[in-house]
């Protein structure tokens, strides 16, 4: 796409959906959301042949916003209100709006060829 793309993981971004969200120019994530290409239960079933190991799998997979931000997969973590995003929808919407507007302003300032080149470089850097 020849427009800036900002994705936000608001709850659970998994499987093919996680892959789709990851092709954005910027990926944002709510503080308590999880993001992975396979569920912890699915991973545990593959590795240990037992879904009881899902907590261990989740830890190893690093599905949290903090871990994924440290790895460079997620660009920013959006802080949630005390008790979670659903506890104060208006505040959460305002925080999301601020993050999206900021990222779009940054991305819109780039020439199209640079935007697309940086997006490609971002995708190719995963796993390095």
C-alpha positions in Angstrom: 0.0 0.0 0.0 1.2 3.5 -0.8 -0.1 5.0 2.4 1.2 5.0 6.0 0.0 2.0 8.0 -0.3 2.0 11.8 -1.5 -1.2 13.4 -2.7 -1.5 17.0 -2.9 -4.8 19.0 -5.8 -4.2 21.4 -6.3 -7.7 22.8 -5.0 -10.8 21.2 -3.1 -10.6 17.9 -2.5 -14.1 16.9 -1.8 -16.4 14.0 -2.4 -15.0 10.5 -3.8 -11.8 12.2 -0.5 -11.2 13.9 1.3 -11.5 10.5 -1.2 -9.1 9.0 -0.7 -6.6 11.8 3.1 -6.9 11.5 3.3 -5.5 7.9 2.6 -2.0 9.2 5.0 0.9 9.3 4.4 1.2 13.0 3.0 -1.4 15.4 1.5 -0.2 18.6 0.2 -2.4 21.4 -2.0 -1.9 24.5 -0.1 -2.6 27.7 -2.0 -5.8 28.5 -2.5 -7.2 25.0 -0.7 -10.3 23.6 0.8 -10.7 20.2 2.2 -13.9 18.6 1.9 -16.0 15.5 0.9 -19.0 17.6 -1.0 -19.3 20.9 1.0 -20.3 24.0 -1.2 -23.5 24.1 -0.4 -24.3 20.5 3.3 -23.8 21.1 3.3 -25.9 24.3 1.5 -28.6 22.4 4.1 -28.6 19.7 7.2 -28.4 22.0 6.1 -30.4 25.0 3.1 -32.3 23.5 1.1 -30.9 26.5 -0.9 -27.7 26.8 -0.2 -27.6 30.5 3.1 -25.9 29.6 1.3 -22.9 28.1 2.6 -20.5 30.8 6.2 -21.6 30.1 5.6 -21.3 26.4 4.1 -17.8 26.8 7.2 -16.7 28.8 9.6 -18.2 26.2 7.6 -16.7 23.3 7.7 -13.2 24.7 4.2 -12.2 23.8 3.9 -9.1 26.0 4.1 -5.5 24.9 7.3 -4.8 26.9 9.2 -7.8 25.6 8.1 -7.2 22.0 9.0 -3.5 22.3 12.5 -4.4 23.6 12.9 -6.7 20.6 11.9 -4.0 18.1 8.7 -5.8 16.9 6.4 -3.3 18.6 7.2 0.4 18.4 5.2 1.6 21.4 3.2 0.3 24.3 0.0 2.3 25.1 -0.6 2.4 28.8 -4.0 1.2 29.9 -6.1 2.7 32.7 -6.0 0.9 36.1 -8.0 -2.4 35.7 -7.6 -2.5 31.9 -8.7 -0.6 28.7 -12.4 -1.5 29.3 -12.5 0.3 32.6 -12.2 3.7 31.0 -13.1 3.6 27.3 -12.9 7.3 26.8 -9.4 7.6 28.3 -8.2 4.6 26.3 -9.6 6.1 23.1 -7.8 9.3 23.7 -4.5 7.6 24.4 -4.9 5.5 21.2 -5.8 8.7 19.2 -2.7 10.5 20.5 -0.4 7.6 19.5 -2.0 7.2 16.1 -1.9 10.9 15.2 1.7 11.2 16.3 2.8 8.2 14.2 0.8 9.3 11.2 2.3 12.7 11.3 5.8 11.2 11.4 5.1 8.8 8.5 3.3 11.4 6.3 6.4 13.6 6.4 8.3 10.9 4.5 8.5 10.8 0.7 6.6 7.8 -0.6 9.7 5.9 -1.9 11.4 6.3 1.5 8.2 5.2 3.4 8.0 2.0 1.3 11.8 1.4 1.6 11.7 1.7 5.4 8.6 -0.6 5.6 10.5 -3.2 3.5 13.6 -2.8 5.6 11.5 -3.2 8.8 10.0 -6.5 7.6 13.3 -7.9 6.4 14.9 -7.1 9.8 12.6 -9.4 11.8 14.5 -12.3 13.1 18.0 -10.7 12.9 
